Amino acid sequence: MIEVNGQKKELPPDLISIQDLIGDYQLDERTVAVEYNGSIIARQGWSQTILRDGDRIEIIRFVGGG
C-alpha cells in the first residue's frame, strides 16, 4: 500500500513507477509536480522511480488563474 496525497492506495501490479501513477490518475504531466518520500522528483525521473509498499507521494497540480 502507498499513500497518495494523504490517502491510502493499494498498489496494483501494473503501477510500477511514478509515471504509471500519473497516468492512472489521468493527469497532464505538464501541470503537476511530484514529491516522493519527501523529495521532489523531476519529470525526467518519473519512469525510473519505482513505487514500493509504504511510499508517500504528493501530487501537486498547477492551476492557472487571474
mmJSON file of the N, C-alpha and C atoms, coordinates in Angstrom:
{"data_MODEL":{"atom_site":{
"group_PDB":["ATOM","ATOM","ATOM","ATOM","ATOM","ATOM","ATOM","ATOM","ATOM","ATOM","ATOM","ATOM","ATOM","ATOM","ATOM","ATOM","ATOM","ATOM","ATOM","ATOM","ATOM","ATOM","ATOM","ATOM","ATOM","ATOM","ATOM","ATOM","ATOM","ATOM","ATOM","ATOM","ATOM","ATOM","ATOM","ATOM","ATOM","ATOM","ATOM","ATOM","ATOM","ATOM","ATOM","ATOM","ATOM","ATOM","ATOM","ATOM","ATOM","ATOM","ATOM","ATOM","ATOM","ATOM","ATOM","ATOM","ATOM","ATOM","ATOM","ATOM","ATOM","ATOM","ATOM","ATOM","ATOM","ATOM","ATOM","ATOM","ATOM","ATOM","ATOM","ATOM","ATOM","ATOM","ATOM","ATOM","ATOM","ATOM","ATOM","ATOM","ATOM","ATOM","ATOM","ATOM","ATOM","ATOM","ATOM","ATOM","ATOM","ATOM","ATOM","ATOM","ATOM","ATOM","ATOM","ATOM","ATOM","ATOM","ATOM","ATOM","ATOM","ATOM","ATOM","ATOM","ATOM","ATOM","ATOM","ATOM","ATOM","ATOM","ATOM","ATOM","ATOM","ATOM","ATOM","ATOM","ATOM","ATOM","ATOM","ATOM","ATOM","ATOM","ATOM","ATOM","ATOM","ATOM","ATOM","ATOM","ATOM","ATOM","ATOM","ATOM","ATOM","ATOM","ATOM","ATOM","ATOM","ATOM","ATOM","ATOM","ATOM","ATOM","ATOM","ATOM","ATOM","ATOM","ATOM","ATOM","ATOM","ATOM","ATOM","ATOM","ATOM","ATOM","ATOM","ATOM","ATOM","ATOM","ATOM","ATOM","ATOM","ATOM","ATOM","ATOM","ATOM","ATOM","ATOM","ATOM","ATOM","ATOM","ATOM","ATOM","ATOM","ATOM","ATOM","ATOM","ATOM","ATOM","ATOM","ATOM","ATOM","ATOM","ATOM","ATOM","ATOM","ATOM","ATOM","ATOM","ATOM","ATOM","ATOM","ATOM","ATOM","ATOM","ATOM","ATOM","ATOM","ATOM"],
"id":[1,2,3,4,5,6,7,8,9,10,11,12,13,14,15,16,17,18,19,20,21,22,23,24,25,26,27,28,29,30,31,32,33,34,35,36,37,38,39,40,41,42,43,44,45,46,47,48,49,50,51,52,53,54,55,56,57,58,59,60,61,62,63,64,65,66,67,68,69,70,71,72,73,74,75,76,77,78,79,80,81,82,83,84,85,86,87,88,89,90,91,92,93,94,95,96,97,98,99,100,101,102,103,104,105,106,107,108,109,110,111,112,113,114,115,116,117,118,119,120,121,122,123,124,125,126,127,128,129,130,131,132,133,134,135,136,137,138,139,140,141,142,143,144,145,146,147,148,149,150,151,152,153,154,155,156,157,158,159,160,161,162,163,164,165,166,167,168,169,170,171,172,173,174,175,176,177,178,179,180,181,182,183,184,185,186,187,188,189,190,191,192,193,194,195,196,197,198],
"type_symbol":["N","C","C","N","C","C","N","C","C","N","C","C","N","C","C","N","C","C","N","C","C","N","C","C","N","C","C","N","C","C","N","C","C","N","C","C","N","C","C","N","C","C","N","C","C","N","C","C","N","C","C","N","C","C","N","C","C","N","C","C","N","C","C","N","C","C","N","C","C","N","C","C","N","C","C","N","C","C","N","C","C","N","C","C","N","C","C","N","C","C","N","C","C","N","C","C","N","C","C","N","C","C","N","C","C","N","C","C","N","C","C","N","C","C","N","C","C","N","C","C","N","C","C","N","C","C","N","C","C","N","C","C","N","C","C","N","C","C","N","C","C","N","C","C","N","C","C","N","C","C","N","C","C","N","C","C","N","C","C","N","C","C","N","C","C","N","C","C","N","C","C","N","C","C","N","C","C","N","C","C","N","C","C","N","C","C","N","C","C","N","C","C","N","C","C","N","C","C"],
"label_atom_id":["N","CA","C","N","CA","C","N","CA","C","N","CA","C","N","CA","C","N","CA","C","N","CA","C","N","CA","C","N","CA","C","N","CA","C","N","CA","C","N","CA","C","N","CA","C","N","CA","C","N","CA","C","N","CA","C","N","CA","C","N","CA","C","N","CA","C","N","CA","C","N","CA","C","N","CA","C","N","CA","C","N","CA","C","N","CA","C","N","CA","C","N","CA","C","N","CA","C","N","CA","C","N","CA","C","N","CA","C","N","CA","C","N","CA","C","N","CA","C","N","CA","C","N","CA","C","N","CA","C","N","CA","C","N","CA","C","N","CA","C","N","CA","C","N","CA","C","N","CA","C","N","CA","C","N","CA","C","N","CA","C","N","CA","C","N","CA","C","N","CA","C","N","CA","C","N","CA","C","N","CA","C","N","CA","C","N","CA","C","N","CA","C","N","CA","C","N","CA","C","N","CA","C","N","CA","C","N","CA","C","N","CA","C","N","CA","C","N","CA","C","N","CA","C","N","CA","C","N","CA","C"],
"label_alt_id":[null,null,null,null,null,null,null,null,null,null,null,null,null,null,null,null,null,null,null,null,null,null,null,null,null,null,null,null,null,null,null,null,null,null,null,null,null,null,null,null,null,null,null,null,null,null,null,null,null,null,null,null,null,null,null,null,null,null,null,null,null,null,null,null,null,null,null,null,null,null,null,null,null,null,null,null,null,null,null,null,null,null,null,null,null,null,null,null,null,null,null,null,null,null,null,null,null,null,null,null,null,null,null,null,null,null,null,null,null,null,null,null,null,null,null,null,null,null,null,null,null,null,null,null,null,null,null,null,null,null,null,null,null,null,null,null,null,null,null,null,null,null,null,null,null,null,null,null,null,null,null,null,null,null,null,null,null,null,null,null,null,null,null,null,null,null,null,null,null,null,null,null,null,null,null,null,null,null,null,null,null,null,null,null,null,null,null,null,null,null,null,null,null,null,null,null,null,null],
"label_comp_id":["MET","MET","MET","ILE","ILE","ILE","GLU","GLU","GLU","VAL","VAL","VAL","ASN","ASN","ASN","GLY","GLY","GLY","GLN","GLN","GLN","LYS","LYS","LYS","LYS","LYS","LYS","GLU","GLU","GLU","LEU","LEU","LEU","PRO","PRO","PRO","PRO","PRO","PRO","ASP","ASP","ASP","LEU","LEU","LEU","ILE","ILE","ILE","SER","SER","SER","ILE","ILE","ILE","GLN","GLN","GLN","ASP","ASP","ASP","LEU","LEU","LEU","ILE","ILE","ILE","GLY","GLY","GLY","ASP","ASP","ASP","TYR","TYR","TYR","GLN","GLN","GLN","LEU","LEU","LEU","ASP","ASP","ASP","GLU","GLU","GLU","ARG","ARG","ARG","THR","THR","THR","VAL","VAL","VAL","ALA","ALA","ALA","VAL","VAL","VAL","GLU","GLU","GLU","TYR","TYR","TYR","ASN","ASN","ASN","GLY","GLY","GLY","SER","SER","SER","ILE","ILE","ILE","ILE","ILE","ILE","ALA","ALA","ALA","ARG","ARG","ARG","GLN","GLN","GLN","GLY","GLY","GLY","TRP","TRP","TRP","SER","SER","SER","GLN","GLN","GLN","THR","THR","THR","ILE","ILE","ILE","LEU","LEU","LEU","ARG","ARG","ARG","ASP","ASP","ASP","GLY","GLY","GLY","ASP","ASP","ASP","ARG","ARG","ARG","ILE","ILE","ILE","GLU","GLU","GLU","ILE","ILE","ILE","ILE","ILE","ILE","ARG","ARG","ARG","PHE","PHE","PHE","VAL","VAL","VAL","GLY","GLY","GLY","GLY","GLY","GLY","GLY","GLY","GLY"],
"label_asym_id":["A","A","A","A","A","A","A","A","A","A","A","A","A","A","A","A","A","A","A","A","A","A","A","A","A","A","A","A","A","A","A","A","A","A","A","A","A","A","A","A","A","A","A","A","A","A","A","A","A","A","A","A","A","A","A","A","A","A","A","A","A","A","A","A","A","A","A","A","A","A","A","A","A","A","A","A","A","A","A","A","A","A","A","A","A","A","A","A","A","A","A","A","A","A","A","A","A","A","A","A","A","A","A","A","A","A","A","A","A","A","A","A","A","A","A","A","A","A","A","A","A","A","A","A","A","A","A","A","A","A","A","A","A","A","A","A","A","A","A","A","A","A","A","A","A","A","A","A","A","A","A","A","A","A","A","A","A","A","A","A","A","A","A","A","A","A","A","A","A","A","A","A","A","A","A","A","A","A","A","A","A","A","A","A","A","A","A","A","A","A","A","A","A","A","A","A","A","A"],
"label_entity_id":["1","1","1","1","1","1","1","1","1","1","1","1","1","1","1","1","1","1","1","1","1","1","1","1","1","1","1","1","1","1","1","1","1","1","1","1","1","1","1","1","1","1","1","1","1","1","1","1","1","1","1","1","1","1","1","1","1","1","1","1","1","1","1","1","1","1","1","1","1","1","1","1","1","1","1","1","1","1","1","1","1","1","1","1","1","1","1","1","1","1","1","1","1","1","1","1","1","1","1","1","1","1","1","1","1","1","1","1","1","1","1","1","1","1","1","1","1","1","1","1","1","1","1","1","1","1","1","1","1","1","1","1","1","1","1","1","1","1","1","1","1","1","1","1","1","1","1","1","1","1","1","1","1","1","1","1","1","1","1","1","1","1","1","1","1","1","1","1","1","1","1","1","1","1","1","1","1","1","1","1","1","1","1","1","1","1","1","1","1","1","1","1","1","1","1","1","1","1"],
"label_seq_id":[1,1,1,2,2,2,3,3,3,4,4,4,5,5,5,6,6,6,7,7,7,8,8,8,9,9,9,10,10,10,11,11,11,12,12,12,13,13,13,14,14,14,15,15,15,16,16,16,17,17,17,18,18,18,19,19,19,20,20,20,21,21,21,22,22,22,23,23,23,24,24,24,25,25,25,26,26,26,27,27,27,28,28,28,29,29,29,30,30,30,31,31,31,32,32,32,33,33,33,34,34,34,35,35,35,36,36,36,37,37,37,38,38,38,39,39,39,40,40,40,41,41,41,42,42,42,43,43,43,44,44,44,45,45,45,46,46,46,47,47,47,48,48,48,49,49,49,50,50,50,51,51,51,52,52,52,53,53,53,54,54,54,55,55,55,56,56,56,57,57,57,58,58,58,59,59,59,60,60,60,61,61,61,62,62,62,63,63,63,64,64,64,65,65,65,66,66,66],
"pdbx_PDB_ins_code":[null,null,null,null,null,null,null,null,null,null,null,null,null,null,null,null,null,null,null,null,null,null,null,null,null,null,null,null,null,null,null,null,null,null,null,null,null,null,null,null,null,null,null,null,null,null,null,null,null,null,null,null,null,null,null,null,null,null,null,null,null,null,null,null,null,null,null,null,null,null,null,null,null,null,null,null,null,null,null,null,null,null,null,null,null,null,null,null,null,null,null,null,null,null,null,null,null,null,null,null,null,null,null,null,null,null,null,null,null,null,null,null,null,null,null,null,null,null,null,null,null,null,null,null,null,null,null,null,null,null,null,null,null,null,null,null,null,null,null,null,null,null,null,null,null,null,null,null,null,null,null,null,null,null,null,null,null,null,null,null,null,null,null,null,null,null,null,null,null,null,null,null,null,null,null,null,null,null,null,null,null,null,null,null,null,null,null,null,null,null,null,null,null,null,null,null,null,null],
"Cartn_x":[0.846,0.0,0.895,0.495,1.195,0.233,0.761,-0.072,0.079,-1.049,-1.053,-1.91,-1.275,-1.965,-2.744,-2.117,-2.712,-3.721,-3.991,-4.958,-4.23,-4.588,-4.009,-4.516,-3.606,-3.962,-3.263,-4.05,-3.48,-2.609,-1.504,-0.559,-0.85,-1.616,-1.906,-0.626,-0.595,0.621,1.064,0.135,0.512,1.024,0.953,1.512,2.933,3.885,5.267,6.044,5.782,6.581,5.681,6.318,5.57,4.886,5.548,4.955,3.639,3.631,2.415,1.321,1.712,0.753,0.089,0.882,0.34,-0.641,-0.297,-1.202,-2.479,-2.369,-3.529,-4.515,-3.991,-4.841,-5.273,-4.827,-5.16,-4.832,-3.628,-3.18,-2.27,-2.316,-1.413,-0.067,0.939,2.241,2.855,2.414,2.95,2.419,1.364,0.727,0.828,1.741,1.884,3.352,3.556,4.862,4.647,5.686,5.559,6.628,6.159,7.059,6.984,8.148,8.245,9.057,8.4,9.053,9.841,9.258,9.848,10.765,11.01,11.89,11.121,11.354,10.748,11.477,10.704,11.274,11.031,12.107,11.991,11.214,10.475,9.656,10.482,11.712,12.572,12.853,12.712,12.986,11.764,10.584,9.358,9.341,9.768,9.69,10.716,11.788,12.805,12.547,11.587,11.305,10.242,10.686,9.827,9.072,7.76,6.924,7.067,7.138,7.251,6.252,5.909,4.995,5.5,4.618,4.975,5.4,5.537,5.934,4.86,5.322,4.415,4.625,3.544,3.602,2.622,3.092,2.222,2.243,1.068,0.946,0.353,1.104,0.674,0.298,-0.939,-1.417,-1.322,-0.813,-0.741,-2.056,-2.59,-3.853,-3.629,-4.001,-3.878,-5.055,-4.829,-5.908,-5.484,-6.369,-6.028,-6.547],
"Cartn_y":[-1.173,0.0,1.24,2.25,3.527,4.611,5.795,6.926,8.007,8.431,9.468,10.621,11.77,12.966,12.671,11.902,11.609,10.476,9.878,8.781,7.47,6.429,5.104,4.575,3.941,3.374,2.032,1.019,-0.293,-0.181,-0.854,-0.774,-1.903,-1.609,-2.647,-3.089,-4.313,-4.827,-4.027,-3.344,-2.6,-1.195,-0.767,0.536,0.298,0.603,0.305,1.566,2.652,3.867,5.076,6.185,7.434,7.782,7.532,7.78,7.019,5.749,4.94,5.523,5.989,6.562,7.809,8.684,9.894,9.51,8.495,8.009,7.424,6.707,6.114,7.187,8.315,9.428,10.308,9.969,10.699,12.188,12.471,13.851,14.252,15.505,16.056,16.289,15.555,15.652,17.037,17.855,19.221,20.125,19.682,20.554,20.032,19.075,18.548,18.485,18.511,18.236,17.072,16.269,15.085,15.094,14.909,14.715,13.241,12.611,11.179,10.987,10.535,10.324,11.553,12.729,13.969,14.683,14.103,14.73,14.981,16.16,16.464,15.648,14.991,14.185,14.914,15.161,15.8,14.881,15.471,14.703,13.65,13.981,13.042,11.774,11.846,10.691,9.875,10.29,9.593,8.136,7.846,6.462,5.554,6.136,5.339,5.21,5.972,5.934,4.877,3.743,2.587,2.728,2.476,2.551,1.278,1.478,0.355,0.527,-0.575,-0.561,0.41,1.27,2.231,3.597,3.766,5.063,6.111,7.36,8.504,9.451,9.73,10.575,11.729,12.908,14.085,14.555,14.71,15.218,16.613,17.587,18.982,19.418,19.886,20.337,21.848,22.318,23.752,24.2,25.29,25.818,27.264,27.568,28.941,29.78,31.031,31.923,33.372,34.241,35.636,36.54],
"Cartn_z":[0.0,0.0,0.0,-0.769,-0.797,-0.316,-0.083,0.308,-0.75,-1.315,-2.346,-1.845,-1.668,-1.168,0.11,0.999,2.295,2.304,1.153,1.051,0.767,1.504,1.263,-0.072,-0.814,-2.118,-2.257,-2.575,-2.842,-4.092,-4.095,-5.208,-6.197,-7.273,-8.264,-8.969,-9.469,-10.117,-11.336,-12.006,-13.21,-12.903,-11.641,-11.25,-10.757,-11.607,-11.283,-10.938,-11.65,-11.492,-11.224,-10.889,-10.738,-12.058,-13.17,-14.492,-14.626,-14.209,-14.269,-13.375,-12.191,-11.249,-11.833,-12.445,-13.069,-14.178,-14.954,-15.997,-15.421,-14.302,-13.646,-13.188,-12.739,-12.317,-13.496,-14.693,-15.923,-15.804,-15.299,-15.13,-16.284,-16.642,-17.652,-16.974,-17.382,-16.701,-16.765,-17.689,-17.779,-16.68,-15.975,-14.984,-13.554,-13.318,-11.959,-11.547,-10.245,-9.647,-8.687,-8.492,-7.649,-6.564,-5.336,-4.193,-3.824,-3.756,-3.482,-2.208,-1.153,0.146,0.595,0.385,0.866,-0.103,-1.279,-2.274,-3.564,-4.157,-5.456,-6.522,-7.371,-8.451,-9.772,-10.511,-11.826,-12.766,-13.668,-14.606,-15.35,-15.673,-16.399,-15.582,-14.276,-13.421,-13.049,-13.489,-13.09,-13.521,-14.736,-15.226,-14.548,-14.003,-13.313,-11.814,-11.281,-9.848,-9.589,-9.044,-8.832,-7.515,-7.561,-6.367,-5.544,-4.226,-3.3,-2.169,-1.56,-0.426,0.639,1.122,2.159,1.647,0.326,-0.23,0.018,0.148,0.315,-0.853,-1.575,-2.76,-2.602,-2.948,-3.02,-4.465,-5.041,-6.402,-6.305,-6.784,-6.723,-8.131,-8.284,-9.595,-9.678,-10.808,-11.069,-11.685,-11.179,-11.679,-12.098,-13.329,-13.815,-13.351,-13.318,-12.907,-13.087,-12.761,-12.972,-11.916],
"occupancy":[1.0,1.0,1.0,1.0,1.0,1.0,1.0,1.0,1.0,1.0,1.0,1.0,1.0,1.0,1.0,1.0,1.0,1.0,1.0,1.0,1.0,1.0,1.0,1.0,1.0,1.0,1.0,1.0,1.0,1.0,1.0,1.0,1.0,1.0,1.0,1.0,1.0,1.0,1.0,1.0,1.0,1.0,1.0,1.0,1.0,1.0,1.0,1.0,1.0,1.0,1.0,1.0,1.0,1.0,1.0,1.0,1.0,1.0,1.0,1.0,1.0,1.0,1.0,1.0,1.0,1.0,1.0,1.0,1.0,1.0,1.0,1.0,1.0,1.0,1.0,1.0,1.0,1.0,1.0,1.0,1.0,1.0,1.0,1.0,1.0,1.0,1.0,1.0,1.0,1.0,1.0,1.0,1.0,1.0,1.0,1.0,1.0,1.0,1.0,1.0,1.0,1.0,1.0,1.0,1.0,1.0,1.0,1.0,1.0,1.0,1.0,1.0,1.0,1.0,1.0,1.0,1.0,1.0,1.0,1.0,1.0,1.0,1.0,1.0,1.0,1.0,1.0,1.0,1.0,1.0,1.0,1.0,1.0,1.0,1.0,1.0,1.0,1.0,1.0,1.0,1.0,1.0,1.0,1.0,1.0,1.0,1.0,1.0,1.0,1.0,1.0,1.0,1.0,1.0,1.0,1.0,1.0,1.0,1.0,1.0,1.0,1.0,1.0,1.0,1.0,1.0,1.0,1.0,1.0,1.0,1.0,1.0,1.0,1.0,1.0,1.0,1.0,1.0,1.0,1.0,1.0,1.0,1.0,1.0,1.0,1.0,1.0,1.0,1.0,1.0,1.0,1.0,1.0,1.0,1.0,1.0,1.0,1.0],
"B_iso_or_equiv":[0.0,0.0,0.0,0.0,0.0,0.0,0.0,0.0,0.0,0.0,0.0,0.0,0.0,0.0,0.0,0.0,0.0,0.0,0.0,0.0,0.0,0.0,0.0,0.0,0.0,0.0,0.0,0.0,0.0,0.0,0.0,0.0,0.0,0.0,0.0,0.0,0.0,0.0,0.0,0.0,0.0,0.0,0.0,0.0,0.0,0.0,0.0,0.0,0.0,0.0,0.0,0.0,0.0,0.0,0.0,0.0,0.0,0.0,0.0,0.0,0.0,0.0,0.0,0.0,0.0,0.0,0.0,0.0,0.0,0.0,0.0,0.0,0.0,0.0,0.0,0.0,0.0,0.0,0.0,0.0,0.0,0.0,0.0,0.0,0.0,0.0,0.0,0.0,0.0,0.0,0.0,0.0,0.0,0.0,0.0,0.0,0.0,0.0,0.0,0.0,0.0,0.0,0.0,0.0,0.0,0.0,0.0,0.0,0.0,0.0,0.0,0.0,0.0,0.0,0.0,0.0,0.0,0.0,0.0,0.0,0.0,0.0,0.0,0.0,0.0,0.0,0.0,0.0,0.0,0.0,0.0,0.0,0.0,0.0,0.0,0.0,0.0,0.0,0.0,0.0,0.0,0.0,0.0,0.0,0.0,0.0,0.0,0.0,0.0,0.0,0.0,0.0,0.0,0.0,0.0,0.0,0.0,0.0,0.0,0.0,0.0,0.0,0.0,0.0,0.0,0.0,0.0,0.0,0.0,0.0,0.0,0.0,0.0,0.0,0.0,0.0,0.0,0.0,0.0,0.0,0.0,0.0,0.0,0.0,0.0,0.0,0.0,0.0,0.0,0.0,0.0,0.0,0.0,0.0,0.0,0.0,0.0,0.0],
"pdbx_formal_charge":[null,null,null,null,null,null,null,null,null,null,null,null,null,null,null,null,null,null,null,null,null,null,null,null,null,null,null,null,null,null,null,null,null,null,null,null,null,null,null,null,null,null,null,null,null,null,null,null,null,null,null,null,null,null,null,null,null,null,null,null,null,null,null,null,null,null,null,null,null,null,null,null,null,null,null,null,null,null,null,null,null,null,null,null,null,null,null,null,null,null,null,null,null,null,null,null,null,null,null,null,null,null,null,null,null,null,null,null,null,null,null,null,null,null,null,null,null,null,null,null,null,null,null,null,null,null,null,null,null,null,null,null,null,null,null,null,null,null,null,null,null,null,null,null,null,null,null,null,null,null,null,null,null,null,null,null,null,null,null,null,null,null,null,null,null,null,null,null,null,null,null,null,null,null,null,null,null,null,null,null,null,null,null,null,null,null,null,null,null,null,null,null,null,null,null,null,null,null],
"auth_seq_id":[1,1,1,2,2,2,3,3,3,4,4,4,5,5,5,6,6,6,7,7,7,8,8,8,9,9,9,10,10,10,11,11,11,12,12,12,13,13,13,14,14,14,15,15,15,16,16,16,17,17,17,18,18,18,19,19,19,20,20,20,21,21,21,22,22,22,23,23,23,24,24,24,25,25,25,26,26,26,27,27,27,28,28,28,29,29,29,30,30,30,31,31,31,32,32,32,33,33,33,34,34,34,35,35,35,36,36,36,37,37,37,38,38,38,39,39,39,40,40,40,41,41,41,42,42,42,43,43,43,44,44,44,45,45,45,46,46,46,47,47,47,48,48,48,49,49,49,50,50,50,51,51,51,52,52,52,53,53,53,54,54,54,55,55,55,56,56,56,57,57,57,58,58,58,59,59,59,60,60,60,61,61,61,62,62,62,63,63,63,64,64,64,65,65,65,66,66,66],
"auth_comp_id":["MET","MET","MET","ILE","ILE","ILE","GLU","GLU","GLU","VAL","VAL","VAL","ASN","ASN","ASN","GLY","GLY","GLY","GLN","GLN","GLN","LYS","LYS","LYS","LYS","LYS","LYS","GLU","GLU","GLU","LEU","LEU","LEU","PRO","PRO","PRO","PRO","PRO","PRO","ASP","ASP","ASP","LEU","LEU","LEU","ILE","ILE","ILE","SER","SER","SER","ILE","ILE","ILE","GLN","GLN","GLN","ASP","ASP","ASP","LEU","LEU","LEU","ILE","ILE","ILE","GLY","GLY","GLY","ASP","ASP","ASP","TYR","TYR","TYR","GLN","GLN","GLN","LEU","LEU","LEU","ASP","ASP","ASP","GLU","GLU","GLU","ARG","ARG","ARG","THR","THR","THR","VAL","VAL","VAL","ALA","ALA","ALA","VAL","VAL","VAL","GLU","GLU","GLU","TYR","TYR","TYR","ASN","ASN","ASN","GLY","GLY","GLY","SER","SER","SER","ILE","ILE","ILE","ILE","ILE","ILE","ALA","ALA","ALA","ARG","ARG","ARG","GLN","GLN","GLN","GLY","GLY","GLY","TRP","TRP","TRP","SER","SER","SER","GLN","GLN","GLN","THR","THR","THR","ILE","ILE","ILE","LEU","LEU","LEU","ARG","ARG","ARG","ASP","ASP","ASP","GLY","GLY","GLY","ASP","ASP","ASP","ARG","ARG","ARG","ILE","ILE","ILE","GLU","GLU","GLU","ILE","ILE","ILE","ILE","ILE","ILE","ARG","ARG","ARG","PHE","PHE","PHE","VAL","VAL","VAL","GLY","GLY","GLY","GLY","GLY","GLY","GLY","GLY","GLY"],
"auth_asym_id":["A","A","A","A","A","A","A","A","A","A","A","A","A","A","A","A","A","A","A","A","A","A","A","A","A","A","A","A","A","A","A","A","A","A","A","A","A","A","A","A","A","A","A","A","A","A","A","A","A","A","A","A","A","A","A","A","A","A","A","A","A","A","A","A","A","A","A","A","A","A","A","A","A","A","A","A","A","A","A","A","A","A","A","A","A","A","A","A","A","A","A","A","A","A","A","A","A","A","A","A","A","A","A","A","A","A","A","A","A","A","A","A","A","A","A","A","A","A","A","A","A","A","A","A","A","A","A","A","A","A","A","A","A","A","A","A","A","A","A","A","A","A","A","A","A","A","A","A","A","A","A","A","A","A","A","A","A","A","A","A","A","A","A","A","A","A","A","A","A","A","A","A","A","A","A","A","A","A","A","A","A","A","A","A","A","A","A","A","A","A","A","A","A","A","A","A","A","A"],
"auth_atom_id":["N","CA","C","N","CA","C","N","CA","C","N","CA","C","N","CA","C","N","CA","C","N","CA","C","N","CA","C","N","CA","C","N","CA","C","N","CA","C","N","CA","C","N","CA","C","N","CA","C","N","CA","C","N","CA","C","N","CA","C","N","CA","C","N","CA","C","N","CA","C","N","CA","C","N","CA","C","N","CA","C","N","CA","C","N","CA","C","N","CA","C","N","CA","C","N","CA","C","N","CA","C","N","CA","C","N","CA","C","N","CA","C","N","CA","C","N","CA","C","N","CA","C","N","CA","C","N","CA","C","N","CA","C","N","CA","C","N","CA","C","N","CA","C","N","CA","C","N","CA","C","N","CA","C","N","CA","C","N","CA","C","N","CA","C","N","CA","C","N","CA","C","N","CA","C","N","CA","C","N","CA","C","N","CA","C","N","CA","C","N","CA","C","N","CA","C","N","CA","C","N","CA","C","N","CA","C","N","CA","C","N","CA","C","N","CA","C","N","CA","C","N","CA","C","N","CA","C","N","CA","C"],
"pdbx_PDB_model_num":[1,1,1,1,1,1,1,1,1,1,1,1,1,1,1,1,1,1,1,1,1,1,1,1,1,1,1,1,1,1,1,1,1,1,1,1,1,1,1,1,1,1,1,1,1,1,1,1,1,1,1,1,1,1,1,1,1,1,1,1,1,1,1,1,1,1,1,1,1,1,1,1,1,1,1,1,1,1,1,1,1,1,1,1,1,1,1,1,1,1,1,1,1,1,1,1,1,1,1,1,1,1,1,1,1,1,1,1,1,1,1,1,1,1,1,1,1,1,1,1,1,1,1,1,1,1,1,1,1,1,1,1,1,1,1,1,1,1,1,1,1,1,1,1,1,1,1,1,1,1,1,1,1,1,1,1,1,1,1,1,1,1,1,1,1,1,1,1,1,1,1,1,1,1,1,1,1,1,1,1,1,1,1,1,1,1,1,1,1,1,1,1,1,1,1,1,1,1]
}}}
